[in-house]
Amino acid sequence: MPSQSTSSRHRTKPWVRRRRILLSTVAAFLLLPAMFLIATLHFSEKRYEAQLNVIRASGFPVTAGELQDWKVPESTRPDAEPLKPPIQDADTLKDTAELDAATVYGNVLEEITARSGDPELPDISGLLELLDKNGELSEAELADLRRLLQANNAQLQLLIDAAEKLIGRFPLDYSKGFAMELSHLAKLRQAARLLRGVAYAAALDNNPELACRAVMAGLAFNRPLEQEPILISQLVRWAVNGIMINTLGDTLGRTDYTDAQLAQLQRALAAGHDPMALRNALVSERVFGIWAYDNISGTLNSVGLLRDYPLPGAVSALAQAANAVGLYDTDRNTFLDIMDRMIQASTLPYTESSAIIQSLSPQTGSRFILPNLNALMFPSLDRMPEAMARNDARITQAATACAIERYRLANGAPPDTLTALVPAYLPAPPMDPFDSQPMRYRREGTAYTLYSVNVDGVDGGGVAGENAREGDLVFTRRP
């Protein structure tokens, strides 16, 4: 029987060839998407690194560590200068003890907070609500206020003295991102309310020195908070400003401030203008957003975004896996692009910055399964220009009121127009940030009203609304 040749024995059978082709095709189909995914992730990471390098090149932080060490830039704005005479630099402030102001605040606020839960003491918030509603406190309410102030006398004196100390900073851990603890903020608001009570009682006792020092102490809370470029910290700073502006309104007409005291208050109030506050806060929000995208699972759990999901643990793991394969890259790039545009818009006049930031916020969209981090981060931003403009308007009114009182001391009556304050008490007439027009002023005998058109831009004749977004923003000096 003839033997087969070598080539015949090794000839590949057709079905084997077909199987190899099939396996090669399947392997290609499996490998190509993987290669495409790897290439996409590579180029996405390259773009991400380039974006971060551009941010750093602009002098802004990217990581929590960089934010921790970031020195918040000093603010300058020409249109704020008329109400911002020079004040002492922080490094030249009188240091009356070893501890800086922020350290003193931290120690004292703990004691005040602990005492605030005492059921035997009246509630300062309730007393101030009565003061706002009725314009004064009854004898019984005033007695309650004095009892509360006496219980906190030692701590309040420390807060008043701390206004002359070096500033310092509250110890914050930026590495925690959105989970960072900010317990000092609520305590500062409580302390500001108590200082308002101190000033009101001092004014009734015709003690202008104590009233002035109490207002100055509350305004001094601005200083360490300016070093916290965080949205909530700035909102609290503006709220504290509002409390102290109300305090000034409480005391004018009830005590006789000297020109020197009024000038001191005017400078301190004007220092509350910080046109870079929103920009600096947005810079920090960008850092927190970057941190969130780098730590998606931790972020979702820390901010409670998963509480509405039936299986939060599974959704968290799914989000982490999706981030690992680049499914969140588009969201992250959108976040960085929008934040860059918001930061650029934040230093524009209110009408421009508000319009731009509100137009950007709706671009966050929504998602059915995977949590949308942008939906968490952007909704709180669109009203920030409004909050900043409201602070600027109220600061302008209060500082202008101090200038009017100085004019009154020199001339025996308030001026008929605000231009009479220029240049002796103001370098230029004050402006309303909401419409870039001169602040409205109406004299009523020995009394007067300063008002802003507020967020709606409509001149309501100096009539306040039921809430902060309605009616005009009004500062009234009683007869």
Sine and cosine of phi, psi and omega as CSV:
sin_phi,cos_phi,sin_psi,cos_psi,sin_omega,cos_omega
0.00,0.00,0.82,-0.58,-0.07,-1.00
-0.92,0.40,0.67,-0.75,0.03,-1.00
-0.98,0.20,0.48,-0.88,0.03,-1.00
-0.98,0.19,0.51,-0.86,0.04,-1.00
-0.95,0.31,0.30,-0.95,0.01,-1.00
-0.88,0.47,-0.68,0.74,-0.02,-1.00
-0.91,0.42,-0.53,0.85,0.01,-1.00
-0.94,0.34,-0.66,0.75,-0.02,-1.00
-0.90,0.44,-0.54,0.84,-0.08,-1.00
-0.99,-0.16,0.13,0.99,0.02,-1.00
-0.92,0.39,0.77,-0.64,-0.03,-1.00
-0.96,0.29,0.74,-0.67,0.02,-1.00
-0.95,0.31,0.51,-0.86,-0.04,-1.00
-0.84,0.55,-0.64,0.77,-0.05,-1.00
-0.94,0.35,-0.50,0.87,0.06,-1.00
-0.94,0.35,-0.65,0.76,0.01,-1.00
-0.89,0.46,-0.67,0.75,0.00,-1.00
-0.91,0.42,-0.60,0.80,0.00,-1.00
-0.92,0.40,-0.64,0.77,0.02,-1.00
-0.90,0.44,-0.67,0.74,0.02,-1.00
-0.89,0.46,-0.66,0.75,0.00,-1.00
-0.90,0.44,-0.70,0.71,0.00,-1.00
-0.91,0.42,-0.63,0.78,0.03,-1.00
-0.90,0.43,-0.64,0.77,0.02,-1.00
-0.90,0.43,-0.70,0.71,0.03,-1.00
-0.88,0.47,-0.68,0.73,0.01,-1.00
-0.88,0.47,-0.64,0.77,0.01,-1.00
-0.90,0.43,-0.68,0.74,0.01,-1.00
-0.89,0.46,-0.56,0.83,0.01,-1.00
-0.98,0.20,-0.58,0.81,-0.08,-1.00
-0.98,0.21,-0.63,0.78,-0.06,-1.00
-0.87,0.49,-0.72,0.69,0.05,-1.00
-0.88,0.48,-0.61,0.79,0.02,-1.00
-0.90,0.43,-0.68,0.73,0.03,-1.00
-0.91,0.42,-0.63,0.78,0.04,-1.00
-0.90,0.44,-0.67,0.75,0.01,-1.00
-0.90,0.43,-0.69,0.72,0.01,-1.00
-0.88,0.47,-0.70,0.72,0.01,-1.00
-0.90,0.43,-0.66,0.75,0.01,-1.00
-0.89,0.45,-0.70,0.71,0.03,-1.00
-0.88,0.47,-0.63,0.77,0.00,-1.00
-0.88,0.47,-0.77,0.64,-0.03,-1.00
-0.94,0.35,-0.53,0.85,0.05,-1.00
-0.91,0.42,-0.68,0.73,0.02,-1.00
-0.91,0.40,-0.60,0.80,0.05,-1.00
-0.89,0.46,-0.68,0.73,0.03,-1.00
-0.90,0.43,-0.66,0.75,0.00,-1.00
-0.88,0.48,-0.73,0.68,0.03,-1.00
-0.87,0.49,-0.63,0.77,0.02,-1.00
-0.90,0.43,-0.64,0.77,0.04,-1.00
-0.89,0.46,-0.68,0.73,0.00,-1.00
-0.91,0.41,-0.61,0.79,0.02,-1.00
-0.91,0.41,-0.59,0.81,0.05,-1.00
-0.91,0.43,-0.66,0.75,0.02,-1.00
-0.88,0.47,-0.73,0.68,0.00,-1.00
-0.89,0.46,-0.63,0.78,0.00,-1.00
-0.90,0.44,-0.41,0.91,0.04,-1.00
-0.99,0.12,-0.01,1.00,0.03,-1.00
1.00,0.02,0.24,0.97,-0.04,-1.00
-0.96,-0.29,0.48,-0.88,0.01,-1.00
-0.97,0.24,0.38,-0.92,0.02,-1.00
-0.85,-0.52,-0.64,0.77,-0.03,-1.00
-0.97,-0.24,0.24,-0.97,0.03,-1.00
-0.89,0.45,-0.59,0.80,0.04,-1.00
-0.89,0.45,-0.67,0.74,0.03,-1.00
-0.92,0.40,-0.61,0.79,0.03,-1.00
-0.91,0.41,-0.62,0.79,0.02,-1.00
-0.85,0.52,-0.61,0.79,-0.06,-1.00
-1.00,-0.07,-0.05,1.00,-0.09,-1.00
-0.94,0.34,0.78,-0.63,0.09,-1.00
-1.00,0.01,0.90,-0.43,-0.05,-1.00
-0.89,0.46,0.83,-0.56,-0.03,-1.00
-0.89,0.46,0.58,-0.81,0.08,-1.00
-0.94,0.35,0.58,-0.81,-0.07,-1.00
-1.00,-0.02,0.62,-0.78,0.11,-0.99
-0.64,-0.77,0.70,-0.72,0.05,-1.00
-0.42,-0.91,0.86,-0.52,-0.09,-1.00
-0.83,0.56,-0.64,0.77,-0.09,-1.00
-0.97,0.25,-0.12,0.99,0.08,-1.00
-1.00,-0.04,-0.27,0.96,-0.10,-1.00
-0.88,0.48,-0.56,0.83,0.01,-1.00
-0.83,0.55,-0.47,0.88,0.02,-1.00
-0.93,-0.36,0.35,0.94,-0.03,-1.00
-0.74,-0.67,0.95,0.32,0.08,-1.00
-0.89,0.45,0.35,-0.94,-0.03,-1.00
-0.87,0.49,0.63,-0.78,0.10,-1.00
-0.81,-0.59,0.19,-0.98,-0.01,-1.00
-0.88,0.47,0.63,-0.78,0.12,-0.99
-0.94,0.35,0.52,-0.85,-0.06,-1.00
-0.84,0.55,-0.58,0.82,-0.06,-1.00
-0.95,0.31,-0.24,0.97,-0.02,-1.00
-0.96,-0.27,0.07,1.00,0.02,-1.00
-0.91,0.43,0.52,-0.85,-0.02,-1.00
-0.91,0.42,0.82,-0.57,0.02,-1.00
-0.98,-0.17,0.96,-0.27,-0.10,-0.99
-1.00,-0.05,-0.07,1.00,0.01,-1.00
-0.33,-0.94,0.04,-1.00,-0.03,-1.00
-0.95,0.31,-0.52,0.85,-0.08,-1.00
-0.99,0.11,0.62,-0.78,0.09,-1.00
-0.99,0.17,0.13,-0.99,-0.10,-0.99
-0.88,0.48,-0.71,0.71,-0.06,-1.00
-0.88,0.47,-0.61,0.79,0.03,-1.00
-0.92,0.40,-0.67,0.74,0.06,-1.00
-0.87,0.49,-0.72,0.70,0.01,-1.00
-0.83,0.56,-0.73,0.68,-0.05,-1.00
-0.85,0.53,-0.70,0.71,-0.01,-1.00
-0.93,0.38,-0.71,0.70,-0.09,-1.00
-0.94,0.33,-0.64,0.77,-0.05,-1.00
-0.89,0.46,-0.55,0.84,0.05,-1.00
-0.88,0.47,-0.66,0.75,-0.02,-1.00
-0.93,0.36,-0.66,0.75,0.00,-1.00
-0.91,0.42,-0.66,0.75,-0.01,-1.00
-0.90,0.44,-0.66,0.75,0.00,-1.00
-0.89,0.46,-0.60,0.80,-0.02,-1.00
-0.98,0.21,-0.38,0.93,-0.06,-1.00
-0.90,0.43,-0.34,0.94,0.01,-1.00
-1.00,0.05,0.06,1.00,-0.02,-1.00
-0.94,0.33,0.90,-0.43,-0.04,-1.00
-0.92,0.38,-0.25,0.97,0.00,-1.00
-0.99,0.15,-0.21,0.98,-0.03,-1.00
-0.97,-0.26,0.57,-0.82,0.03,-1.00
-0.93,0.37,0.31,-0.95,-0.02,-1.00
-1.00,-0.03,0.84,-0.54,-0.05,-1.00
-0.90,0.43,-0.59,0.81,-0.01,-1.00
-0.89,0.45,-0.66,0.75,0.02,-1.00
-0.90,0.44,-0.65,0.76,0.02,-1.00
-0.90,0.43,-0.65,0.76,-0.01,-1.00
-0.94,0.34,-0.53,0.85,0.09,-1.00
-0.89,0.46,-0.64,0.77,0.05,-1.00
-0.92,0.39,-0.62,0.78,0.04,-1.00
-0.90,0.44,-0.69,0.73,0.02,-1.00
-0.91,0.41,-0.63,0.78,-0.06,-1.00
-0.95,0.30,-0.68,0.74,-0.13,-0.99
-0.97,-0.25,-0.18,0.98,-0.02,-1.00
0.99,0.13,-0.15,0.99,0.04,-1.00
-0.27,-0.96,0.22,-0.98,0.07,-1.00
-0.97,-0.24,0.57,-0.82,0.09,-1.00
-0.94,0.33,0.14,-0.99,0.01,-1.00
-0.87,0.49,-0.67,0.74,0.00,-1.00
-0.92,0.39,-0.66,0.75,0.01,-1.00
-0.92,0.40,-0.64,0.77,0.03,-1.00
-0.90,0.43,-0.62,0.78,0.05,-1.00
-0.89,0.46,-0.64,0.76,0.06,-1.00
-0.89,0.45,-0.67,0.74,0.01,-1.00
-0.88,0.48,-0.72,0.70,-0.02,-1.00
-0.90,0.44,-0.61,0.79,0.04,-1.00
-0.90,0.43,-0.65,0.76,0.03,-1.00
-0.91,0.41,-0.69,0.73,0.00,-1.00
-0.91,0.41,-0.62,0.79,0.02,-1.00
-0.90,0.44,-0.62,0.79,0.01,-1.00
-0.90,0.43,-0.47,0.88,-0.02,-1.00
-0.94,-0.33,0.30,0.95,-0.16,-0.99
-0.84,0.54,-0.74,0.68,-0.05,-1.00
-0.89,0.46,-0.67,0.74,-0.02,-1.00
-0.93,0.36,-0.64,0.77,0.01,-1.00
-0.91,0.41,-0.59,0.81,0.05,-1.00
-0.90,0.43,-0.61,0.79,0.06,-1.00
-0.90,0.43,-0.64,0.77,0.03,-1.00
-0.90,0.43,-0.66,0.75,0.00,-1.00
-0.90,0.43,-0.68,0.74,0.01,-1.00
-0.93,0.37,-0.51,0.86,-0.06,-1.00
-0.91,0.41,-0.32,0.95,0.00,-1.00
-0.88,0.47,-0.34,0.94,-0.02,-1.00
-0.99,-0.13,0.05,1.00,-0.05,-1.00
-1.00,0.00,0.22,-0.98,0.17,-0.99
-0.87,0.50,0.49,-0.87,-0.23,-0.97
-0.93,0.38,-0.89,0.46,-0.10,-1.00
0.97,0.25,0.01,-1.00,0.00,-1.00
-0.66,-0.75,0.52,-0.85,0.10,-0.99
-0.95,0.30,0.63,-0.77,-0.02,-1.00
-0.96,0.27,0.98,-0.22,-0.01,-1.00
-0.92,-0.39,0.56,-0.83,0.04,-1.00
-0.95,-0.31,1.00,-0.06,-0.05,-1.00
-0.93,0.36,-0.28,0.96,-0.04,-1.00
-0.92,0.39,-0.26,0.96,0.00,-1.00
-0.99,0.12,-0.07,1.00,0.04,-1.00
0.87,0.50,-0.74,-0.67,-0.03,-1.00
-0.91,0.41,-0.26,0.97,0.01,-1.00
-1.00,-0.03,0.15,0.99,-0.02,-1.00
-0.87,0.49,0.67,-0.74,-0.01,-1.00
-0.99,0.14,0.74,-0.67,-0.01,-1.00
-0.72,-0.69,0.74,0.67,-0.10,-0.99
-0.92,0.40,-0.34,0.94,-0.04,-1.00
-0.94,0.33,-0.34,0.94,-0.12,-0.99
-0.92,0.38,-0.75,0.66,0.02,-1.00
-0.89,0.45,-0.56,0.83,0.00,-1.00
-0.93,0.36,-0.59,0.81,0.04,-1.00
-0.91,0.42,-0.64,0.77,0.03,-1.00
-0.90,0.44,-0.66,0.75,0.03,-1.00
-0.89,0.45,-0.68,0.74,0.02,-1.00
-0.90,0.44,-0.63,0.78,0.03,-1.00
-0.89,0.46,-0.62,0.79,0.04,-1.00
-0.90,0.45,-0.65,0.76,0.03,-1.00
-0.91,0.40,-0.63,0.78,0.04,-1.00
-0.90,0.43,-0.55,0.83,0.10,-0.99
-0.88,0.47,-0.66,0.75,0.05,-1.00
-0.89,0.46,-0.64,0.77,0.04,-1.00
-0.87,0.50,-0.75,0.67,-0.05,-1.00
-0.91,0.42,-0.65,0.76,0.00,-1.00
-0.89,0.46,-0.73,0.68,0.01,-1.00
-0.90,0.43,-0.64,0.77,0.01,-1.00
-0.90,0.43,-0.62,0.78,0.02,-1.00
-0.90,0.44,-0.66,0.75,0.03,-1.00
-0.90,0.44,-0.50,0.87,0.04,-1.00
-1.00,0.08,0.08,1.00,-0.07,-1.00
0.79,0.62,0.77,0.64,0.05,-1.00
-0.90,-0.43,0.98,0.20,-0.09,-1.00
-0.90,0.43,-0.47,0.88,-0.01,-1.00
-0.91,0.42,-0.74,0.67,0.01,-1.00
-0.92,0.39,-0.65,0.76,0.02,-1.00
-0.87,0.49,-0.70,0.72,0.00,-1.00
-0.89,0.45,-0.70,0.71,-0.03,-1.00
-0.91,0.42,-0.57,0.82,0.02,-1.00
-0.92,0.39,-0.67,0.74,0.05,-1.00
-0.90,0.43,-0.69,0.72,0.01,-1.00
-0.88,0.48,-0.60,0.80,0.00,-1.00
-0.90,0.43,-0.65,0.76,0.04,-1.00
-0.92,0.39,-0.65,0.76,0.03,-1.00
-0.92,0.40,-0.45,0.89,0.00,-1.00
-0.92,0.39,-0.32,0.95,0.08,-1.00
-0.87,0.49,-0.36,0.93,0.06,-1.00
-0.83,0.56,-0.61,0.79,-0.23,-0.97
-0.89,0.46,-0.82,0.58,0.05,-1.00
-0.94,0.34,-0.50,0.86,0.00,-1.00
-0.93,0.36,-0.47,0.88,0.09,-1.00
-0.88,0.48,-0.43,0.90,-0.01,-1.00
-1.00,0.05,0.06,1.00,0.05,-1.00
-0.93,-0.36,1.00,0.00,-0.05,-1.00
-0.98,0.22,0.89,0.46,-0.05,-1.00
-0.82,-0.57,0.66,-0.76,-0.08,-1.00
-0.82,0.57,-0.76,0.65,-0.07,-1.00
-0.91,0.41,-0.57,0.82,0.04,-1.00
-0.91,0.42,-0.63,0.77,0.02,-1.00
-0.94,0.34,-0.61,0.79,0.05,-1.00
-0.89,0.46,-0.66,0.75,0.04,-1.00
-0.93,0.37,-0.63,0.78,0.04,-1.00
-0.86,0.52,-0.69,0.73,0.01,-1.00
-0.93,0.36,-0.56,0.83,0.05,-1.00
-0.92,0.40,-0.65,0.76,0.05,-1.00
-0.90,0.44,-0.66,0.75,0.09,-1.00
-0.83,0.56,-0.69,0.72,0.00,-1.00
-0.87,0.49,-0.65,0.76,0.02,-1.00
-0.89,0.45,-0.68,0.74,-0.05,-1.00
-0.96,0.27,-0.49,0.87,0.10,-1.00
-0.92,0.40,-0.66,0.75,0.11,-0.99
-0.87,0.49,-0.59,0.81,0.02,-1.00
-0.90,0.44,-0.68,0.74,0.05,-1.00
-0.86,0.50,-0.69,0.72,0.04,-1.00
-0.88,0.48,-0.58,0.82,0.04,-1.00
-0.89,0.45,-0.60,0.80,-0.19,-0.98
-1.00,-0.05,-0.49,0.87,0.02,-1.00
-0.89,0.46,0.77,-0.64,-0.05,-1.00
1.00,0.01,-0.22,0.98,0.04,-1.00
-0.96,-0.29,-0.30,0.95,0.06,-1.00
-0.60,-0.80,0.30,-0.95,-0.10,-0.99
-0.96,-0.28,1.00,0.00,0.07,-1.00
-0.93,0.37,0.54,-0.84,0.11,-0.99
-0.99,0.11,0.22,-0.98,0.04,-1.00
-0.88,0.48,-0.64,0.77,-0.01,-1.00
-0.90,0.44,-0.65,0.76,0.03,-1.00
-0.92,0.40,-0.67,0.75,0.02,-1.00
-0.91,0.42,-0.63,0.78,0.03,-1.00
-0.91,0.42,-0.62,0.78,0.04,-1.00
-0.90,0.44,-0.70,0.72,0.04,-1.00
-0.90,0.43,-0.64,0.77,0.00,-1.00
-0.88,0.47,-0.69,0.72,0.01,-1.00
-0.91,0.41,-0.66,0.75,-0.01,-1.00
-0.91,0.41,-0.65,0.76,0.04,-1.00
-0.91,0.42,-0.72,0.70,-0.02,-1.00
-0.88,0.47,-0.50,0.86,0.04,-1.00
-0.92,0.39,-0.26,0.97,0.06,-1.00
-0.95,0.30,-0.21,0.98,0.13,-0.99
-0.94,0.35,0.85,-0.53,0.04,-1.00
-0.64,-0.76,1.00,0.08,-0.07,-1.00
-0.90,0.43,-0.23,0.97,0.01,-1.00
-0.99,-0.14,0.03,1.00,-0.09,-1.00
-0.87,0.50,-0.71,0.71,-0.02,-1.00
-0.92,0.38,-0.67,0.74,0.03,-1.00
-0.87,0.50,-0.73,0.69,-0.02,-1.00
-0.89,0.45,-0.62,0.78,0.02,-1.00
-0.92,0.40,-0.63,0.78,0.03,-1.00
-0.92,0.38,-0.56,0.83,0.08,-1.00
-0.86,0.50,-0.69,0.73,0.03,-1.00
-0.92,0.38,-0.65,0.76,0.03,-1.00
-0.87,0.49,-0.57,0.82,0.05,-1.00
-0.91,0.42,-0.67,0.74,0.04,-1.00
-0.87,0.48,-0.70,0.72,0.01,-1.00
-0.90,0.44,-0.58,0.82,0.04,-1.00
-0.92,0.40,-0.68,0.74,0.06,-1.00
-0.88,0.48,-0.69,0.72,0.04,-1.00
-0.86,0.50,-0.66,0.75,-0.03,-1.00
-0.90,0.45,-0.68,0.73,0.00,-1.00
-0.94,0.33,-0.43,0.90,0.07,-1.00
-0.99,0.14,-0.28,0.96,-0.04,-1.00
-0.70,-0.72,0.85,0.52,-0.16,-0.99
-0.87,0.49,-0.73,0.68,-0.05,-1.00
-0.88,0.48,-0.73,0.68,0.01,-1.00
-0.89,0.45,-0.61,0.79,0.01,-1.00
-0.91,0.41,-0.73,0.69,-0.03,-1.00
-0.87,0.49,-0.61,0.79,-0.01,-1.00
-0.97,0.23,-0.57,0.82,-0.08,-1.00
-0.97,0.26,-0.51,0.86,-0.05,-1.00
-0.99,-0.16,0.03,1.00,0.07,-1.00
0.96,0.28,0.38,0.93,-0.04,-1.00
-0.95,0.31,-0.28,0.96,-0.07,-1.00
-1.00,-0.10,-0.03,1.00,-0.13,-0.99
-0.89,0.46,-0.40,0.92,-0.02,-1.00
-1.00,0.02,-0.06,1.00,0.00,-1.00
-1.00,0.01,0.62,-0.79,0.00,-1.00
-0.92,0.40,-0.54,0.84,0.01,-1.00
-0.81,-0.58,0.97,0.24,-0.10,-0.99
-0.87,0.50,-0.61,0.79,0.01,-1.00
-0.89,0.45,-0.67,0.74,0.01,-1.00
-0.92,0.39,-0.64,0.77,0.01,-1.00
-0.92,0.40,-0.63,0.78,0.04,-1.00
-0.89,0.46,-0.71,0.71,0.03,-1.00
-0.90,0.43,-0.63,0.77,0.01,-1.00
-0.90,0.43,-0.66,0.75,0.02,-1.00
-0.90,0.43,-0.64,0.77,0.02,-1.00
-0.90,0.44,-0.68,0.74,0.02,-1.00
-0.91,0.41,-0.65,0.76,0.01,-1.00
-0.89,0.45,-0.61,0.79,0.02,-1.00
-0.93,0.38,-0.59,0.81,-0.02,-1.00
-0.90,0.43,-0.52,0.86,-0.01,-1.00
-0.99,-0.15,0.21,0.98,0.14,-0.99
1.00,0.03,0.19,0.98,-0.04,-1.00
-0.95,0.31,-0.28,0.96,0.04,-1.00
-0.99,-0.14,0.01,1.00,-0.07,-1.00
-0.89,0.45,-0.65,0.76,0.01,-1.00
-0.89,0.45,-0.69,0.73,0.05,-1.00
-0.87,0.49,-0.69,0.72,-0.02,-1.00
-0.90,0.45,-0.69,0.73,0.02,-1.00
-0.91,0.42,-0.62,0.78,0.06,-1.00
-0.89,0.46,-0.68,0.73,0.03,-1.00
-0.85,0.52,-0.75,0.66,-0.04,-1.00
-0.91,0.41,-0.64,0.77,0.01,-1.00
-0.90,0.43,-0.71,0.70,-0.02,-1.00
-0.92,0.39,-0.66,0.75,0.01,-1.00
-0.89,0.45,-0.63,0.78,0.03,-1.00
-0.88,0.48,-0.68,0.74,0.00,-1.00
-0.94,0.34,-0.59,0.80,0.05,-1.00
-0.91,0.41,-0.68,0.74,0.00,-1.00
-0.89,0.46,-0.66,0.75,0.04,-1.00
-0.90,0.43,-0.59,0.80,-0.05,-1.00
-0.98,0.19,-0.34,0.94,-0.18,-0.98
-0.91,0.41,-0.37,0.93,-0.02,-1.00
-0.99,-0.11,0.04,1.00,0.05,-1.00
-0.98,0.22,0.29,-0.96,0.11,-0.99
-0.81,0.59,0.42,-0.91,-0.14,-0.99
-0.78,0.63,-0.77,0.64,-0.09,-1.00
-0.86,0.51,-0.58,0.81,0.00,-1.00
-0.98,0.21,-0.76,0.65,-0.05,-1.00
-0.89,0.45,-0.66,0.75,-0.01,-1.00
-0.89,0.45,-0.69,0.72,-0.02,-1.00
-0.90,0.44,-0.68,0.74,-0.04,-1.00
-0.93,0.38,-0.74,0.68,-0.07,-1.00
-0.92,0.40,-0.63,0.78,0.05,-1.00
-0.92,0.40,-0.55,0.83,0.01,-1.00
-0.95,0.32,-0.42,0.91,-0.02,-1.00
-0.99,0.11,-0.56,0.83,-0.10,-1.00
-0.85,0.53,-0.67,0.74,-0.03,-1.00
-0.90,0.43,-0.19,0.98,-0.02,-1.00
-0.95,0.31,0.00,1.00,-0.05,-1.00
-0.94,0.35,-0.55,0.83,0.03,-1.00
0.93,0.37,-0.22,-0.98,-0.02,-1.00
-0.58,-0.82,0.19,-0.98,-0.04,-1.00
-0.58,-0.82,0.55,-0.84,-0.11,-0.99
-0.98,0.19,-0.73,0.68,-0.10,-0.99
-0.96,-0.29,-0.89,0.45,-0.05,-1.00
-0.94,0.34,0.73,-0.68,0.04,-1.00
-0.87,0.49,0.60,-0.80,-0.02,-1.00
-0.98,-0.19,0.96,-0.29,-0.02,-1.00
-0.91,0.41,-0.56,0.83,0.00,-1.00
-0.90,0.44,-0.54,0.84,0.05,-1.00
-0.93,0.38,-0.39,0.92,0.07,-1.00
-0.98,0.20,-0.63,0.78,-0.20,-0.98
-1.00,0.00,-0.52,0.85,-0.14,-0.99
-1.00,0.07,-0.57,0.82,-0.10,-0.99
-0.84,0.55,-0.44,0.90,-0.03,-1.00
-0.99,0.16,-0.08,1.00,-0.14,-0.99
-1.00,-0.09,-0.41,0.91,-0.21,-0.98
-0.94,0.34,-0.33,0.94,0.03,-1.00
-0.98,-0.21,0.10,1.00,0.00,-1.00
-0.91,0.42,-0.65,0.76,0.06,-1.00
-0.85,0.52,-0.61,0.79,0.03,-1.00
-0.89,0.45,-0.70,0.71,0.00,-1.00
-0.90,0.44,-0.64,0.77,0.01,-1.00
-0.93,0.38,-0.66,0.75,0.02,-1.00
-0.91,0.42,-0.60,0.80,0.02,-1.00
-0.90,0.43,-0.67,0.74,0.06,-1.00
-0.88,0.48,-0.72,0.70,-0.01,-1.00
-0.88,0.48,-0.66,0.75,-0.01,-1.00
-0.90,0.43,-0.71,0.71,-0.04,-1.00
-0.94,0.34,-0.62,0.78,0.07,-1.00
-0.87,0.49,-0.70,0.72,0.01,-1.00
-0.88,0.48,-0.70,0.71,0.01,-1.00
-0.88,0.48,-0.72,0.69,-0.06,-1.00
-0.92,0.38,-0.68,0.74,0.03,-1.00
-0.91,0.42,-0.61,0.79,0.04,-1.00
-0.92,0.40,-0.61,0.79,0.04,-1.00
-0.87,0.49,-0.64,0.77,0.06,-1.00
-0.89,0.46,-0.65,0.76,0.04,-1.00
-0.90,0.43,-0.64,0.77,0.03,-1.00
-0.89,0.45,-0.66,0.75,0.01,-1.00
-0.91,0.42,-0.58,0.81,0.06,-1.00
-0.92,0.40,-0.64,0.77,0.08,-1.00
-0.89,0.46,-0.66,0.75,-0.01,-1.00
-0.87,0.49,-0.69,0.72,0.01,-1.00
-0.87,0.50,-0.61,0.80,-0.06,-1.00
-0.99,0.13,-0.46,0.89,-0.14,-0.99
-0.86,-0.51,-0.07,1.00,0.07,-1.00
1.00,0.06,-0.12,0.99,-0.02,-1.00
-0.33,-0.94,0.37,-0.93,0.06,-1.00
-0.91,0.41,0.39,-0.92,0.03,-1.00
-0.95,0.32,0.38,-0.92,0.07,-1.00
-0.97,0.25,-0.53,0.85,0.03,-1.00
-0.67,-0.75,0.35,-0.94,-0.01,-1.00
-0.95,0.31,-0.36,0.93,0.02,-1.00
-0.91,0.42,-0.36,0.93,0.04,-1.00
-0.93,0.38,-0.28,0.96,0.01,-1.00
-0.99,0.16,-0.21,0.98,-0.08,-1.00
-0.99,-0.15,0.74,-0.67,0.03,1.00
-0.98,-0.20,0.07,1.00,-0.12,-0.99
-0.90,0.45,-0.61,0.79,-0.09,-1.00
-0.88,-0.48,-0.36,0.93,0.09,-1.00
-0.62,-0.78,0.67,-0.74,0.06,-1.00
-0.93,0.38,-0.43,0.90,-0.01,-1.00
-0.39,-0.92,0.38,-0.92,0.03,-1.00
-0.86,0.50,0.62,-0.79,0.00,-1.00
-0.94,0.34,0.52,-0.86,-0.06,-1.00
-0.92,-0.39,0.49,-0.87,0.07,-1.00
-1.00,0.03,0.90,-0.44,-0.05,-1.00
-0.90,0.43,-0.35,0.94,-0.07,-1.00
-0.97,0.25,-0.47,0.88,0.02,-1.00
-0.69,-0.72,0.14,0.99,0.03,-1.00
0.84,0.54,0.48,0.88,0.08,-1.00
-0.94,-0.35,0.30,-0.96,0.04,-1.00
-0.84,0.55,0.61,-0.79,0.05,-1.00
-0.86,0.51,0.72,-0.70,-0.01,-1.00
-0.96,0.29,0.60,-0.80,-0.06,-1.00
-0.59,-0.81,0.72,-0.69,0.05,-1.00
-0.68,-0.73,0.85,-0.52,0.04,-1.00
-1.00,-0.01,0.67,-0.75,0.00,-1.00
-0.75,-0.67,0.98,0.20,-0.08,-1.00
0.94,0.35,-0.86,-0.51,0.05,-1.00
-1.00,0.05,-0.18,0.98,0.03,-1.00
-0.99,-0.13,0.15,-0.99,0.04,-1.00
-0.34,-0.94,0.30,-0.95,0.02,-1.00
-0.76,-0.66,0.74,-0.67,0.15,-0.99
-0.93,-0.38,0.73,-0.68,0.01,-1.00
-0.53,-0.84,0.45,-0.89,0.03,-1.00
-0.92,-0.39,0.47,-0.88,-0.02,-1.00
-0.95,0.30,-0.23,0.97,0.06,-1.00
0.93,0.36,-0.20,-0.98,-0.18,-0.98
-0.91,0.40,-0.48,0.88,-0.03,-1.00
-0.98,0.18,-0.18,0.98,0.05,-1.00
0.95,0.32,0.18,0.98,-0.05,-1.00
-0.97,-0.23,0.77,-0.64,0.05,-1.00
-0.96,0.27,0.96,-0.29,-0.02,-1.00
-1.00,-0.08,0.24,0.97,0.04,-1.00
0.96,0.28,0.33,0.94,0.03,-1.00
1.00,0.08,0.40,0.92,0.03,-1.00
-0.98,-0.19,0.87,-0.49,-0.01,-1.00
-0.97,0.24,0.41,-0.91,0.05,-1.00
-1.00,-0.09,-0.03,-1.00,-0.01,-1.00
-0.98,0.20,-0.32,0.95,0.08,-1.00
-0.63,-0.77,0.06,-1.00,-0.15,-0.99
-0.89,0.45,-0.41,0.91,-0.07,-1.00
-0.99,-0.11,-0.02,1.00,-0.03,-1.00
-0.92,-0.39,0.52,-0.86,0.06,-1.00
0.92,0.39,-0.20,-0.98,0.00,-1.00
-1.00,0.03,0.35,-0.94,0.17,-0.98
-1.00,0.01,0.87,-0.50,-0.22,-0.98
-0.84,-0.54,0.69,-0.73,0.18,-0.98
-0.84,-0.54,0.88,-0.48,-0.04,-1.00
-0.89,-0.46,0.73,-0.68,0.10,-1.00
-0.97,-0.24,0.87,-0.49,-0.02,-1.00
-0.92,0.39,0.31,-0.95,0.03,-1.00
-0.87,0.50,0.00,0.00,0.00,0.00
